[in-house]
Amino acid sequence: MIYSVRGRLVHVEEGMAAVECAGVAFALKTTNNTLSKLPALQSEVMLYTCFLVREDAMDLYGFSDQGELSCFKMLLTVSGVGPKAALSILSQLSPEKFALCVATGDVKSITRAQGVGPKLAQRLILELKDKVQNEQIAKGVGMDDIPAPAILAGSNVQEAVSALVVLGYTQSEAASAMAKLDASLPVEELIRLGLKAIATGK
């Protein structure tokens, strides 16, 4: 319903930023990663938003980029993961790092998020990996569909492609973005640049 808010940053505290738009200040729950990217108070800021309505609350969540917003929404699709846990995970891990953790089965890194134990971390990895694999099967997509430049790039690119698919992009979109990048880059950097390439269409 609310795609984004743009206005003056009037207040910041742990887990929240207030943005004033046309005389009304919106309190947006957010992550440490987004808070670290905010400008100085009284500066203009734009945050992508997610508005959640529950029986006992109506909350607005704000994120510095669409990648973090998409990852937040994806986390909410996992059973047992609510907004609080999703914010905690994205406060500890960037979307790129989280996607890589899922793609490589890295439970330990996910459990560094406050309130996230091994069982929940394992469920996240299992459900999101299964979701990706089921979507690929339904679409008839596999690693054979990756363009030749990406195949030749080796395991770093394959891991980055898997991570981008975890974040909700198609195998084709992810592979095309990877084909334009330097295969010698670290996996996390490939993911970051891949996200940027897909977002800008370059």
C-alpha positions as a printed Julia matrix, in Angstrom:
202×3 Matrix{Float64}:
  0.0     0.0     0.0
  2.83    2.44    0.87
  5.74    1.92   -1.54
  8.15    4.39    0.02
  8.43    7.52    2.14
 10.59   10.55    1.36
 11.05   13.39    3.78
 13.13   14.86    6.6
 14.83   12.51    9.03
 13.71   13.86   12.41
 14.55   11.08   14.88
 16.65    7.91   15.11
 16.83    5.3    17.86
 17.66    1.61   18.06
 15.45   -0.23   15.57
 13.53    2.87   14.43
 13.77    5.96   12.24
 11.18    8.76   12.02
 10.7    10.52    8.69
  8.56   13.67    8.45
  6.49   13.95    5.28
  4.17   16.95    4.8
  4.05   17.66    8.51
  3.46   14.05    9.59
  6.33   12.01   11.04
  6.21    8.29   10.25
  7.92    5.91   12.67
  9.52    3.15   10.63
 10.91    0.03   12.27
 14.17   -0.89   10.62
 17.49   -2.73   10.72
 20.92   -1.77   11.95
 22.13   -1.97    8.35
 19.63    0.68    7.25
 20.31    2.84   10.31
 24.02    2.83    9.49
 23.28    4.24    6.03
 21.01    7.1     7.13
 22.15   10.71    6.65
 22.41   13.27    9.45
 19.24   14.36   11.28
 17.19   16.99    9.43
 18.51   15.7     6.07
 16.25   14.36    3.35
 15.93   10.59    3.21
 13.96    8.03    1.22
 13.1     4.58    2.56
 11.32    1.68    0.86
  8.5     0.44    3.03
  6.44   -2.56    4.07
  3.17   -1.98    5.92
  2.02   -4.9     8.06
 -1.39   -5.14    9.71
 -1.98   -7.66   12.48
 -4.73   -8.14   15.03
 -2.87   -6.19   17.68
 -0.74   -3.79   15.66
 -0.18   -1.82   12.46
  3.51   -1.3    11.78
  5.48    0.41    9.03
  8.93   -0.96    8.2
 11.54    1.0     6.27
 14.66   -0.06    4.37
 17.46    1.78    2.61
 17.24   -0.32   -0.54
 14.91   -2.68   -2.35
 17.21   -5.65   -1.81
 16.77   -5.47    1.95
 13.01   -4.94    1.6
 12.71   -7.99   -0.67
 14.75  -10.09    1.74
 12.56   -8.95    4.66
  9.39   -9.98    2.81
 10.94  -13.3     1.84
 11.9   -14.04    5.46
  8.28  -13.51    6.52
  7.23  -16.39    4.24
  9.13  -18.87    6.42
  7.08  -20.52    9.15
  8.02  -19.26   12.59
  9.65  -16.07   11.33
  7.94  -12.83   12.28
  8.93   -9.19   11.68
 11.08   -9.07   14.83
 13.17  -12.08   13.82
 13.43  -10.84   10.24
 14.73   -7.45   11.4
 17.17   -9.17   13.74
 18.58  -11.29   10.92
 18.92   -8.32    8.58
 20.54   -6.29   11.36
 23.24   -8.95   11.6
 23.52   -9.91    7.93
 23.18   -7.92    4.72
 20.82   -9.45    2.13
 23.9   -10.58    0.2
 25.43  -12.32    3.23
 22.12  -13.89    4.22
 21.5   -15.26    0.73
 25.01  -16.7     0.7
 24.39  -18.32    4.12
 21.26  -20.02    2.75
 22.98  -21.09   -0.46
 25.92  -22.62    1.45
 23.97  -23.95    4.47
 25.8   -21.67    6.93
 23.71  -22.12   10.1
 26.34  -20.59   12.41
 26.33  -17.16   10.78
 22.53  -16.92   10.86
 22.4   -17.81   14.57
 24.51  -14.72   15.34
 21.3   -12.73   14.93
 19.69  -12.0    18.28
 16.85  -14.4    19.11
 17.63  -16.79   16.25
 18.58  -20.29   17.39
 19.97  -23.24   15.43
 16.52  -24.79   14.81
 15.15  -21.59   13.25
 18.31  -21.08   11.21
 18.06  -24.64    9.89
 14.4   -24.12    9.03
 15.25  -20.92    7.13
 17.88  -22.71    5.07
 15.67  -25.75    4.43
 12.51  -23.85    3.46
 14.23  -21.23    1.31
 16.4   -23.79   -0.48
 13.34  -25.97   -1.1
 11.4   -22.95   -2.37
 14.15  -22.1    -4.84
 14.5   -25.71   -6.03
 10.74  -26.13   -6.45
 10.52  -22.91   -8.48
 13.37  -24.08  -10.69
 11.71  -27.47  -11.26
  8.37  -25.8   -12.05
 10.05  -23.56  -14.61
 12.34  -26.27  -15.95
 15.37  -24.19  -15.03
 18.74  -25.57  -13.99
 22.42  -24.69  -14.01
 22.54  -25.84  -17.66
 20.51  -22.74  -18.49
 23.22  -20.39  -17.27
 24.91  -18.54  -20.16
 28.35  -19.85  -21.12
 30.36  -16.94  -19.64
 28.86  -17.64  -16.23
 29.45  -21.4   -16.46
 33.1   -20.81  -17.26
 33.4   -18.5   -14.27
 33.45  -21.36  -11.76
 32.14  -21.94   -8.27
 32.13  -18.31   -7.07
 29.7   -17.34   -9.8
 27.57  -20.45   -9.24
 27.33  -19.64   -5.53
 26.43  -16.04   -6.33
 23.74  -17.17   -8.78
 22.27  -19.49   -6.13
 22.27  -16.65   -3.6
 20.48  -14.29   -5.98
 17.86  -16.97   -6.66
 17.39  -17.29   -2.88
 16.63  -13.55   -2.87
 13.81  -14.12   -5.34
 15.36  -13.47   -8.75
 15.06  -15.97  -11.58
 17.98  -18.19  -12.54
 18.1   -16.41  -15.89
 18.21  -12.92  -14.33
 20.92  -13.96  -11.89
 23.05  -15.71  -14.5
 22.79  -12.81  -16.95
 23.96  -10.38  -14.26
 26.89  -12.65  -13.35
 27.97  -12.99  -16.99
 28.85   -9.27  -17.0
 31.04   -9.38  -13.89
 34.64  -10.26  -13.09
 34.58  -13.91  -12.01
 37.64  -13.43   -9.8
 35.7   -11.24   -7.36
 34.68  -12.63   -3.94
 31.22  -14.23   -3.84
 29.7   -11.51   -1.63
 30.94   -8.79   -3.98
 29.52  -10.67   -6.96
 26.14  -10.83   -5.2
 26.23   -7.1    -4.39
 27.14   -6.12   -7.93
 24.63   -8.62   -9.33
 21.83   -7.03   -7.31
 22.89   -3.61   -8.58
 23.03   -4.82  -12.18
 19.55   -6.37  -12.0
 18.09   -3.25  -10.33
 19.55   -0.87  -12.92
 19.1    -3.17  -15.89
 22.77   -2.77  -16.83
